[in-house]
Structure formats: C-alpha cells, structure tokens
C-alpha cells in the first residue's frame, strides 16, 4: 500500500508500507523527521503528525494517554495524532499525513 507524507515545505513523499506496520516506522524509513524518542511507547510527542481530514475520521479514536501526549506537541491541529499509535491496515492505501513545521525535542526540556 502507499502512504503519503507532506513535508513542512510542502513536498510530497510517497512510501510503500505493509498492513500491520506502524506509521512511525514507515516515516522513519523514508527519512521523515519524526524522532520517536520513546520508541513507540507513547511517552513523548516527537512523532506528532497531522492526518489529512478525510482519513482522520477513519482512524480508531485516540486514547486518553495519546491525547495527553499531544498536549505536549508543538503545532497541534484538530487532526493531530502520534505516528507510533497509527497501525496501518489494508484499507489505508493512500493514507496521507503532514509533518508539522515545528517540533519539540523531548530530550531538551
């Protein structure tokens, strides 16, 4: 399946992904600047992405813990999610997210 990343500069990067992969892994494999400091343990917000509105409603609802982590992210939008919490399924061909223009390095509090 295809996943599209829109960089902070507006460039579209397309990646190949498999069902069951976490979006964070796919993003890092194509060089997206998603740190994932906590290695997917939902203890940071360095993998924050903004999901395209047409895809956002199709995702399972974010947990309360994910919402709490998003409160710490820079540049949060209504359709923000943590890439480590998005598990790709076969129905997500063409899934599109934007990489925020600003980020916060959780290691530098």
N, CA, C and O atoms as CSV, one atom per row, in Angstrom:
chain,resi,resn,atom,element,x,y,z
A,1,UNK,N,N,0.841,-1.180,0.000
A,1,UNK,CA,C,0.000,0.000,0.000
A,1,UNK,C,C,0.884,1.240,0.000
A,1,UNK,O,O,2.055,1.184,0.376
A,2,UNK,N,N,0.312,2.350,-0.423
A,2,UNK,CA,C,1.031,3.617,-0.461
A,2,UNK,C,C,0.629,4.497,0.719
A,2,UNK,O,O,-0.532,4.526,1.127
A,3,UNK,N,N,1.607,5.206,1.253
A,3,UNK,CA,C,1.382,6.211,2.282
A,3,UNK,C,C,2.061,7.483,1.791
A,3,UNK,O,O,3.175,7.431,1.270
A,4,UNK,N,N,1.400,8.617,1.953
A,4,UNK,CA,C,1.981,9.887,1.520
A,4,UNK,C,C,2.276,10.769,2.723
A,4,UNK,O,O,1.459,10.924,3.630
A,5,UNK,N,N,3.464,11.334,2.698
A,5,UNK,CA,C,3.880,12.299,3.708
A,5,UNK,C,C,4.032,13.637,3.013
A,5,UNK,O,O,4.632,13.721,1.941
A,6,UNK,N,N,3.495,14.673,3.614
A,6,UNK,CA,C,3.681,16.022,3.096
A,6,UNK,C,C,4.613,16.715,4.080
A,6,UNK,O,O,4.274,16.890,5.251
A,7,UNK,N,N,5.784,17.106,3.602
A,7,UNK,CA,C,6.776,17.717,4.472
A,7,UNK,C,C,6.348,19.127,4.866
A,7,UNK,O,O,5.405,19.682,4.301
A,8,UNK,N,N,7.041,19.690,5.826
A,8,UNK,CA,C,6.758,21.064,6.263
A,8,UNK,C,C,6.953,22.052,5.111
A,8,UNK,O,O,6.382,23.142,5.131
A,9,UNK,N,N,7.750,21.682,4.112
A,9,UNK,CA,C,7.990,22.536,2.953
A,9,UNK,C,C,6.997,22.280,1.824
A,9,UNK,O,O,7.089,22.910,0.771
A,10,UNK,N,N,6.046,21.361,2.029
A,10,UNK,CA,C,5.025,21.071,1.032
A,10,UNK,C,C,5.370,19.992,0.035
A,10,UNK,O,O,4.585,19.720,-0.874
A,11,UNK,N,N,6.528,19.367,0.180
A,11,UNK,CA,C,6.932,18.291,-0.730
A,11,UNK,C,C,6.184,17.009,-0.377
A,11,UNK,O,O,6.029,16.683,0.800
A,12,UNK,N,N,5.722,16.286,-1.389
A,12,UNK,CA,C,5.036,15.005,-1.178
A,12,UNK,C,C,6.035,13.870,-1.332
A,12,UNK,O,O,6.712,13.752,-2.353
A,13,UNK,N,N,6.113,13.045,-0.313
A,13,UNK,CA,C,6.980,11.870,-0.329
A,13,UNK,C,C,6.086,10.650,-0.214
A,13,UNK,O,O,5.306,10.535,0.731
A,14,UNK,N,N,6.194,9.739,-1.171
A,14,UNK,CA,C,5.374,8.536,-1.138
A,14,UNK,C,C,6.212,7.370,-0.628
A,14,UNK,O,O,7.382,7.231,-0.983
A,15,UNK,N,N,5.606,6.541,0.203
A,15,UNK,CA,C,6.302,5.384,0.770
A,15,UNK,C,C,5.451,4.139,0.578
A,15,UNK,O,O,4.222,4.209,0.538
A,16,UNK,N,N,6.108,3.020,0.462
A,16,UNK,CA,C,5.426,1.729,0.425
A,16,UNK,C,C,5.360,1.207,1.851
A,16,UNK,O,O,6.326,1.314,2.607
A,17,UNK,N,N,4.222,0.644,2.210
A,17,UNK,CA,C,4.027,0.129,3.563
A,17,UNK,C,C,3.268,-1.186,3.500
A,17,UNK,O,O,2.654,-1.522,2.488
A,18,UNK,N,N,3.324,-1.914,4.593
A,18,UNK,CA,C,2.609,-3.180,4.721
A,18,UNK,C,C,1.578,-3.066,5.830
A,18,UNK,O,O,1.788,-2.347,6.807
A,19,UNK,N,N,0.477,-3.765,5.687
A,19,UNK,CA,C,-0.526,-3.811,6.748
A,19,UNK,C,C,0.156,-4.322,8.020
A,19,UNK,O,O,0.961,-5.252,7.973
A,20,UNK,N,N,-0.174,-3.711,9.144
A,20,UNK,CA,C,0.419,-4.090,10.424
A,20,UNK,C,C,1.590,-3.225,10.840
A,20,UNK,O,O,1.973,-3.229,12.009
A,21,UNK,N,N,2.167,-2.482,9.906
A,21,UNK,CA,C,3.272,-1.585,10.260
A,21,UNK,C,C,2.728,-0.360,10.971
A,21,UNK,O,O,1.606,0.076,10.716
A,22,UNK,N,N,3.536,0.187,11.863
A,22,UNK,CA,C,3.187,1.464,12.494
A,22,UNK,C,C,3.659,2.575,11.564
A,22,UNK,O,O,4.705,2.467,10.924
A,23,UNK,N,N,2.877,3.634,11.501
A,23,UNK,CA,C,3.209,4.757,10.635
A,23,UNK,C,C,4.584,5.329,10.961
A,23,UNK,O,O,5.300,5.761,10.057
A,24,UNK,N,N,4.962,5.340,12.228
A,24,UNK,CA,C,6.274,5.860,12.625
A,24,UNK,C,C,7.399,5.125,11.908
A,24,UNK,O,O,8.334,5.762,11.422
A,25,UNK,N,N,7.329,3.802,11.834
A,25,UNK,CA,C,8.368,3.003,11.164
A,25,UNK,C,C,8.466,3.363,9.690
A,25,UNK,O,O,9.564,3.508,9.153
A,26,UNK,N,N,7.327,3.508,9.041
A,26,UNK,CA,C,7.301,3.835,7.617
A,26,UNK,C,C,7.902,5.221,7.395
A,26,UNK,O,O,8.694,5.422,6.475
A,27,UNK,N,N,7.522,6.168,8.241
A,27,UNK,CA,C,8.028,7.538,8.125
A,27,UNK,C,C,9.544,7.588,8.295
A,27,UNK,O,O,10.237,8.242,7.516
A,28,UNK,N,N,10.051,6.909,9.296
A,28,UNK,CA,C,11.496,6.916,9.539
A,28,UNK,C,C,12.251,6.250,8.398
A,28,UNK,O,O,13.360,6.669,8.064
A,29,UNK,N,N,11.666,5.222,7.795
A,29,UNK,CA,C,12.321,4.509,6.694
A,29,UNK,C,C,12.522,5.397,5.465
A,29,UNK,O,O,13.439,5.163,4.677
A,30,UNK,N,N,11.672,6.414,5.298
A,30,UNK,CA,C,11.824,7.321,4.151
A,30,UNK,C,C,12.411,8.666,4.555
A,30,UNK,O,O,12.359,9.626,3.787
A,31,UNK,N,N,12.969,8.737,5.760
A,31,UNK,CA,C,13.700,9.925,6.181
A,31,UNK,C,C,12.873,11.075,6.721
A,31,UNK,O,O,13.359,12.204,6.785
A,32,UNK,N,N,11.639,10.815,7.109
A,32,UNK,CA,C,10.835,11.892,7.695
A,32,UNK,C,C,11.404,12.242,9.075
A,32,UNK,O,O,11.861,11.354,9.794
A,33,UNK,N,N,11.381,13.516,9.447
A,33,UNK,CA,C,11.994,13.956,10.707
A,33,UNK,C,C,11.104,13.689,11.926
A,33,UNK,O,O,10.779,14.604,12.682
A,34,UNK,N,N,10.721,12.438,12.100
A,34,UNK,CA,C,9.941,12.038,13.266
A,34,UNK,C,C,10.873,11.270,14.186
A,34,UNK,O,O,11.287,10.150,13.888
A,35,UNK,N,N,11.187,11.884,15.292
A,35,UNK,CA,C,12.193,11.348,16.196
A,35,UNK,C,C,11.779,10.033,16.842
A,35,UNK,O,O,12.553,9.076,16.849
A,36,UNK,N,N,10.571,9.975,17.383
A,36,UNK,CA,C,10.147,8.756,18.071
A,36,UNK,C,C,11.041,8.443,19.246
A,36,UNK,O,O,11.433,7.293,19.441
A,37,UNK,N,N,11.372,9.459,20.038
A,37,UNK,CA,C,12.321,9.335,21.144
A,37,UNK,C,C,12.001,8.171,22.071
A,37,UNK,O,O,12.908,7.484,22.540
A,38,UNK,N,N,10.716,7.943,22.339
A,38,UNK,CA,C,10.329,6.891,23.292
A,38,UNK,C,C,10.184,5.534,22.624
A,38,UNK,O,O,9.764,4.572,23.267
A,39,UNK,N,N,10.525,5.440,21.345
A,39,UNK,CA,C,10.459,4.201,20.580
A,39,UNK,C,C,9.066,3.598,20.561
A,39,UNK,O,O,8.904,2.383,20.665
A,40,UNK,N,N,8.053,4.462,20.427
A,40,UNK,CA,C,6.689,3.994,20.283
A,40,UNK,C,C,5.967,3.649,21.562
A,40,UNK,O,O,4.911,3.018,21.522
A,41,UNK,N,N,6.512,4.046,22.699
A,41,UNK,CA,C,5.894,3.724,23.983
A,41,UNK,C,C,4.906,4.786,24.452
A,41,UNK,O,O,4.409,4.709,25.575
A,42,UNK,N,N,4.615,5.773,23.610
A,42,UNK,CA,C,3.681,6.857,23.896
A,42,UNK,C,C,4.087,7.622,25.155
A,42,UNK,O,O,3.249,7.952,25.994
A,43,UNK,N,N,5.382,7.895,25.270
A,43,UNK,CA,C,5.904,8.661,26.399
A,43,UNK,C,C,6.495,9.987,25.937
A,43,UNK,O,O,7.131,10.688,26.724
A,44,UNK,N,N,6.293,10.335,24.683
A,44,UNK,CA,C,6.776,11.612,24.152
A,44,UNK,C,C,5.829,12.022,23.030
A,44,UNK,O,O,4.856,11.322,22.751
A,45,UNK,N,N,6.100,13.122,22.402
A,45,UNK,CA,C,5.255,13.556,21.280
A,45,UNK,C,C,6.098,13.866,20.050
A,45,UNK,O,O,5.689,14.659,19.202
A,46,UNK,N,N,7.268,13.248,19.948
A,46,UNK,CA,C,8.195,13.564,18.859
A,46,UNK,C,C,7.840,12.869,17.542
A,46,UNK,O,O,8.579,12.992,16.566
A,47,UNK,N,N,6.724,12.142,17.503
A,47,UNK,CA,C,6.261,11.536,16.244
A,47,UNK,C,C,4.908,12.111,15.838
A,47,UNK,O,O,4.135,11.471,15.125
A,48,UNK,N,N,4.638,13.323,16.301
A,48,UNK,CA,C,3.382,14.010,16.004
A,48,UNK,C,C,3.244,14.259,14.507
A,48,UNK,O,O,4.159,14.774,13.864
A,49,UNK,N,N,2.082,13.884,13.956
A,49,UNK,CA,C,1.741,14.165,12.557
A,49,UNK,C,C,0.328,14.736,12.516
A,49,UNK,O,O,-0.446,14.587,13.461
A,50,UNK,N,N,0.012,15.383,11.419
A,50,UNK,CA,C,-1.337,15.898,11.205
A,50,UNK,C,C,-1.953,15.061,10.083
A,50,UNK,O,O,-1.494,15.097,8.941
A,51,UNK,N,N,-2.980,14.322,10.424
A,51,UNK,CA,C,-3.639,13.415,9.488
A,51,UNK,C,C,-4.556,14.215,8.567
A,51,UNK,O,O,-5.247,15.131,9.011
A,52,UNK,N,N,-4.558,13.863,7.287
A,52,UNK,CA,C,-5.469,14.507,6.332
A,52,UNK,C,C,-6.899,14.328,6.840
A,52,UNK,O,O,-7.268,13.237,7.273
A,53,UNK,N,N,-7.703,15.387,6.792
A,53,UNK,CA,C,-9.065,15.333,7.355
A,53,UNK,C,C,-9.906,14.153,6.864
A,53,UNK,O,O,-10.649,13.562,7.648
A,54,UNK,N,N,-9.800,13.799,5.571
A,54,UNK,CA,C,-10.615,12.701,5.059
A,54,UNK,C,C,-10.199,11.348,5.630
A,54,UNK,O,O,-10.987,10.403,5.599
A,55,UNK,N,N,-8.987,11.237,6.145
A,55,UNK,CA,C,-8.524,9.994,6.770
A,55,UNK,C,C,-8.737,9.988,8.282
A,55,UNK,O,O,-8.886,8.925,8.884
A,56,UNK,N,N,-8.751,11.151,8.885
A,56,UNK,CA,C,-8.812,11.242,10.348
A,56,UNK,C,C,-10.017,10.500,10.934
A,56,UNK,O,O,-9.873,9.761,11.908
A,57,UNK,N,N,-11.172,10.686,10.363
A,57,UNK,CA,C,-12.393,10.061,10.888
A,57,UNK,C,C,-12.391,8.543,10.727
A,57,UNK,O,O,-13.159,7.852,11.396
A,58,UNK,N,N,-11.555,8.026,9.865
A,58,UNK,CA,C,-11.496,6.579,9.639
A,58,UNK,C,C,-10.601,5.855,10.650
A,58,UNK,O,O,-10.627,4.629,10.753
A,59,UNK,N,N,-9.814,6.630,11.389
A,59,UNK,CA,C,-8.914,6.027,12.375
A,59,UNK,C,C,-9.664,5.708,13.668
A,59,UNK,O,O,-10.654,6.362,13.998
A,60,UNK,N,N,-9.185,4.699,14.396
A,60,UNK,CA,C,-9.745,4.489,15.733
A,60,UNK,C,C,-9.483,5.744,16.568
A,60,UNK,O,O,-8.488,6.436,16.354
A,61,UNK,N,N,-10.353,6.029,17.497
A,61,UNK,CA,C,-10.208,7.213,18.335
A,61,UNK,C,C,-8.924,7.135,19.161
A,61,UNK,O,O,-8.535,6.058,19.613
A,62,UNK,N,N,-8.274,8.273,19.354
A,62,UNK,CA,C,-7.057,8.334,20.175
A,62,UNK,C,C,-7.408,8.020,21.628
A,62,UNK,O,O,-8.475,8.387,22.120
A,63,UNK,N,N,-6.493,7.339,22.295
A,63,UNK,CA,C,-6.690,7.049,23.723
A,63,UNK,C,C,-6.462,8.325,24.538
A,63,UNK,O,O,-5.918,9.308,24.035
A,64,UNK,N,N,-6.878,8.291,25.773
A,64,UNK,CA,C,-6.658,9.433,26.667
A,64,UNK,C,C,-5.162,9.689,26.831
A,64,UNK,O,O,-4.743,10.844,26.901
A,65,UNK,N,N,-4.351,8.637,26.892
A,65,UNK,CA,C,-2.895,8.798,27.020
A,65,UNK,C,C,-2.305,9.482,25.786
A,65,UNK,O,O,-1.430,10.339,25.907
A,66,UNK,N,N,-2.783,9.104,24.608
A,66,UNK,CA,C,-2.297,9.748,23.385
A,66,UNK,C,C,-2.700,11.217,23.371
A,66,UNK,O,O,-1.895,12.072,23.004
A,67,UNK,N,N,-3.933,11.521,23.767
A,67,UNK,CA,C,-4.390,12.913,23.828
A,67,UNK,C,C,-3.520,13.727,24.782
A,67,UNK,O,O,-3.193,14.880,24.500
A,68,UNK,N,N,-3.147,13.124,25.913
A,68,UNK,CA,C,-2.269,13.808,26.874
A,68,UNK,C,C,-0.911,14.115,26.255
A,68,UNK,O,O,-0.370,15.200,26.466
A,69,UNK,N,N,-0.358,13.182,25.501
A,69,UNK,CA,C,0.938,13.412,24.851
A,69,UNK,C,C,0.817,14.482,23.771
A,69,UNK,O,O,1.733,15.284,23.593
A,70,UNK,N,N,-0.287,14.504,23.058
A,70,UNK,CA,C,-0.483,15.522,22.022
A,70,UNK,C,C,-0.545,16.916,22.624
A,70,UNK,O,O,-0.204,17.895,21.959
A,71,UNK,N,N,-0.979,17.015,23.881
A,71,UNK,CA,C,-0.984,18.312,24.550
A,71,UNK,C,C,0.422,18.898,24.666
A,71,UNK,O,O,0.578,20.111,24.811
A,72,UNK,N,N,1.444,18.045,24.604
A,72,UNK,CA,C,2.838,18.485,24.719
A,72,UNK,C,C,3.476,18.792,23.360
A,72,UNK,O,O,4.561,19.371,23.295
A,73,UNK,N,N,2.806,18.407,22.295
A,73,UNK,CA,C,3.382,18.567,20.952
A,73,UNK,C,C,3.276,20.008,20.468
A,73,UNK,O,O,2.341,20.729,20.816
A,74,UNK,N,N,4.241,20.410,19.669
A,74,UNK,CA,C,4.223,21.737,19.043
A,74,UNK,C,C,3.369,21.677,17.781
A,74,UNK,O,O,3.389,20.679,17.061
A,75,UNK,N,N,2.630,22.732,17.516
A,75,UNK,CA,C,1.872,22.830,16.272
A,75,UNK,C,C,0.711,21.863,16.144
A,75,UNK,O,O,0.411,21.403,15.043
A,76,UNK,N,N,0.055,21.547,17.248
A,76,UNK,CA,C,-1.054,20.595,17.230
A,76,UNK,C,C,-2.240,21.161,16.456
A,76,UNK,O,O,-2.547,22.349,16.546
A,77,UNK,N,N,-2.898,20.294,15.700
A,77,UNK,CA,C,-4.096,20.652,14.933
A,77,UNK,C,C,-5.242,19.717,15.339
A,77,UNK,O,O,-5.037,18.759,16.084
A,78,UNK,N,N,-6.420,20.001,14.854
A,78,UNK,CA,C,-7.594,19.190,15.178
A,78,UNK,C,C,-7.411,17.727,14.792
A,78,UNK,O,O,-7.944,16.841,15.460
A,79,UNK,N,N,-6.662,17.463,13.718
A,79,UNK,CA,C,-6.481,16.091,13.245
A,79,UNK,C,C,-5.100,15.529,13.593
A,79,UNK,O,O,-4.602,14.635,12.908
A,80,UNK,N,N,-4.491,16.047,14.643
A,80,UNK,CA,C,-3.170,15.561,15.068
A,80,UNK,C,C,-3.276,14.176,15.699
A,80,UNK,O,O,-4.245,13.854,16.386
A,81,UNK,N,N,-2.254,13.373,15.445
A,81,UNK,CA,C,-2.118,12.054,16.066
A,81,UNK,C,C,-0.631,11.766,16.257
A,81,UNK,O,O,0.221,12.465,15.709
A,82,UNK,N,N,-0.331,10.739,17.032
A,82,UNK,CA,C,1.044,10.265,17.178
A,82,UNK,C,C,1.242,9.122,16.184
A,82,UNK,O,O,0.461,8.172,16.161
A,83,UNK,N,N,2.281,9.217,15.368
A,83,UNK,CA,C,2.523,8.208,14.336
A,83,UNK,C,C,2.773,6.827,14.923
A,83,UNK,O,O,2.509,5.819,14.268
A,84,UNK,N,N,3.278,6.769,16.144
A,84,UNK,CA,C,3.528,5.468,16.775
A,84,UNK,C,C,2.236,4.747,17.141
A,84,UNK,O,O,2.255,3.546,17.413
A,85,UNK,N,N,1.125,5.455,17.151
A,85,UNK,CA,C,-0.150,4.862,17.533
A,85,UNK,C,C,-1.044,4.536,16.332
A,85,UNK,O,O,-2.161,4.048,16.500
A,86,UNK,N,N,-0.551,4.804,15.134
A,86,UNK,CA,C,-1.318,4.501,13.927
A,86,UNK,C,C,-0.774,3.221,13.311
A,86,UNK,O,O,0.334,3.195,12.775
A,87,UNK,N,N,-1.566,2.165,13.395
A,87,UNK,CA,C,-1.208,0.884,12.785
A,87,UNK,C,C,-1.932,0.817,11.446
A,87,UNK,O,O,-3.156,0.924,11.379
A,88,UNK,N,N,-1.160,0.640,10.392
A,88,UNK,CA,C,-1.718,0.648,9.042
A,88,UNK,C,C,-2.479,-0.649,8.760
A,88,UNK,O,O,-2.070,-1.732,9.180
A,89,UNK,N,N,-3.590,-0.512,8.043
A,89,UNK,CA,C,-4.382,-1.663,7.620
A,89,UNK,C,C,-4.462,-1.667,6.105
A,89,UNK,O,O,-4.112,-0.682,5.455
A,90,UNK,N,N,-4.918,-2.765,5.547
A,90,UNK,CA,C,-5.035,-2.891,4.099
A,90,UNK,C,C,-5.968,-1.874,3.467
A,90,UNK,O,O,-5.864,-1.594,2.273
A,91,UNK,N,N,-6.877,-1.321,4.253
A,91,UNK,CA,C,-7.832,-0.334,3.744
A,91,UNK,C,C,-7.255,1.073,3.716
A,91,UNK,O,O,-7.964,2.018,3.367
A,92,UNK,N,N,-5.982,1.235,4.076
A,92,UNK,CA,C,-5.413,2.583,4.206
A,92,UNK,C,C,-4.509,2.978,3.038
A,92,UNK,O,O,-3.657,3.856,3.184
A,93,UNK,N,N,-4.686,2.344,1.892
A,93,UNK,CA,C,-3.893,2.721,0.720
A,93,UNK,C,C,-4.167,4.185,0.391
A,93,UNK,O,O,-5.322,4.578,0.228
A,94,UNK,N,N,-3.121,4.987,0.293
A,94,UNK,CA,C,-3.245,6.409,0.012
A,94,UNK,C,C,-3.301,7.277,1.260
A,94,UNK,O,O,-3.468,8.493,1.162
A,95,UNK,N,N,-3.162,6.659,2.444
A,95,UNK,CA,C,-3.188,7.398,3.710
A,95,UNK,C,C,-2.203,8.554,3.633
A,95,UNK,O,O,-1.068,8.380,3.191
A,96,UNK,N,N,-2.643,9.750,4.068
A,96,UNK,CA,C,-1.833,10.955,3.926
A,96,UNK,C,C,-1.731,11.702,5.249
A,96,UNK,O,O,-2.728,11.931,5.934
A,97,UNK,N,N,-0.497,12.077,5.589
A,97,UNK,CA,C,-0.256,12.894,6.780
A,97,UNK,C,C,0.707,14.009,6.438
A,97,UNK,O,O,1.511,13.905,5.511
A,98,UNK,N,N,0.605,15.093,7.221
A,98,UNK,CA,C,1.521,16.223,7.072
A,98,UNK,C,C,2.474,16.228,8.259
A,98,UNK,O,O,2.070,15.985,9.396
A,99,UNK,N,N,3.735,16.506,7.984
A,99,UNK,CA,C,4.739,16.641,9.029
A,99,UNK,C,C,4.694,18.098,9.497
A,99,UNK,O,O,4.880,19.005,8.686
A,100,UNK,N,N,4.450,18.338,10.788
A,100,UNK,CA,C,4.366,19.726,11.271
A,100,UNK,C,C,5.665,20.499,11.017
A,100,UNK,O,O,6.751,19.922,10.968
A,101,UNK,N,N,5.527,21.791,10.861
A,101,UNK,CA,C,6.675,22.649,10.596
A,101,UNK,C,C,7.553,22.887,11.806
A,101,UNK,O,O,8.712,23.280,11.675
A,102,UNK,N,N,7.000,22.648,12.987
A,102,UNK,CA,C,7.791,22.806,14.200
A,102,UNK,C,C,7.706,21.523,15.002
A,102,UNK,O,O,6.728,20.780,14.915
A,103,UNK,N,N,8.730,21.280,15.773
A,103,UNK,CA,C,8.743,20.080,16.612
A,103,UNK,C,C,9.373,20.431,17.939
A,103,UNK,O,O,9.960,21.499,18.114
A,104,UNK,N,N,9.238,19.526,18.850
A,104,UNK,CA,C,9.797,19.733,20.183
A,104,UNK,C,C,10.641,18.525,20.533
A,104,UNK,O,O,10.143,17.399,20.530
A,105,UNK,N,N,11.921,18.744,20.836
A,105,UNK,CA,C,12.831,17.668,21.223
A,105,UNK,C,C,12.606,17.404,22.704
A,105,UNK,O,O,12.976,18.220,23.549
A,106,UNK,N,N,12.001,16.269,23.018
A,106,UNK,CA,C,11.647,15.952,24.399
A,106,UNK,C,C,12.885,15.745,25.280
A,106,UNK,O,O,12.791,15.815,26.505
A,107,UNK,N,N,14.023,15.496,24.673
A,107,UNK,CA,C,15.251,15.326,25.430
A,107,UNK,C,C,15.832,16.645,25.932
A,107,UNK,O,O,16.761,16.645,26.740
A,108,UNK,N,N,15.295,17.758,25.461
A,108,UNK,CA,C,15.800,19.092,25.815
A,108,UNK,C,C,14.754,19.897,26.556
A,108,UNK,O,O,14.445,21.011,26.131
A,109,UNK,N,N,14.221,19.415,27.590
A,109,UNK,CA,C,13.172,20.118,28.339
A,109,UNK,C,C,13.661,21.399,28.930
A,109,UNK,O,O,12.898,22.106,29.588
